[in-house]
Amino acid sequence: MATFVTTIKQISAEYVQQLADIPRGLAQRTTRETIELPDPVDLLAELENSSDDELTCEKETTVSNTSNVAGKTGSVTL
């Protein structure tokens, strides 16, 4: 366990030294990859389209369910 703690202390001391050397110009900052985000989705258009689809699905389901209740075998379309 002592070896583990000593190694962690050594690694952290080297990291702190590297961070201190960056403003002094003795070390360069590590470059990180750039994150490319996807284009934002227009939620208002999506909500308008989904509400129209929900109304259509509800009407089809209601018609199919009433035929099943009447004793007829029918399929439910969603």
C-alpha positions in Angstrom: 0.0 0.0 0.0 2.9 2.4 0.7 4.2 1.9 -2.8 0.8 2.8 -4.3 0.6 6.0 -2.2 4.2 7.0 -3.0 3.5 6.5 -6.8 0.3 8.6 -6.6 2.2 11.4 -4.8 4.9 11.3 -7.4 2.5 11.5 -10.3 0.5 14.3 -8.7 3.7 16.3 -7.9 4.8 16.0 -11.6 1.4 17.1 -12.8 1.4 20.1 -10.5 4.9 21.0 -11.7 3.8 20.8 -15.3 0.8 23.1 -14.6 3.1 25.6 -12.9 5.5 25.5 -15.9 2.9 26.4 -18.5 2.5 30.1 -17.5 6.3 30.4 -17.3 6.7 29.1 -20.8 8.7 26.1 -19.8 6.0 23.6 -20.8 3.2 23.5 -23.4 -0.4 22.9 -22.6 -1.7 19.5 -23.7 -3.9 19.8 -26.8 -7.3 18.2 -26.5 -9.6 17.1 -29.3 -12.3 19.4 -30.3 -15.9 18.3 -29.8 -18.2 18.6 -32.7 -21.8 18.9 -31.7 -24.6 18.0 -34.1 -27.0 20.7 -35.4 -29.8 21.6 -33.0 -33.2 20.1 -33.8 -36.2 22.5 -34.3 -38.4 21.2 -31.5 -41.4 23.4 -32.4 -41.7 21.8 -35.9 -41.3 18.4 -34.3 -44.1 19.1 -31.8 -46.5 20.3 -34.5 -45.8 17.2 -36.6 -46.2 14.8 -33.6 -49.5 16.3 -32.5 -50.9 15.7 -36.0 -49.7 12.2 -36.0 -51.1 11.5 -32.5 -54.6 12.7 -33.6 -54.5 10.4 -36.6 -53.3 7.4 -34.5 -56.0 8.1 -31.9 -58.8 8.1 -34.5 -57.5 4.8 -36.1 -57.2 3.1 -32.7 -60.7 4.2 -31.6 -62.3 2.9 -34.8 -60.4 -0.4 -34.6 -61.2 -0.9 -30.9 -64.9 -0.3 -31.4 -65.0 -3.1 -34.0 -63.2 -5.4 -31.5 -65.7 -4.6 -28.8 -68.7 -5.4 -31.0 -67.4 -9.0 -31.3 -65.7 -8.7 -34.6 -62.1 -9.7 -35.0 -60.2 -6.7 -36.3 -56.7 -5.5 -36.2 -55.5 -2.5 -34.2 -53.5 -0.1 -36.4 -51.1 2.2 -34.6 
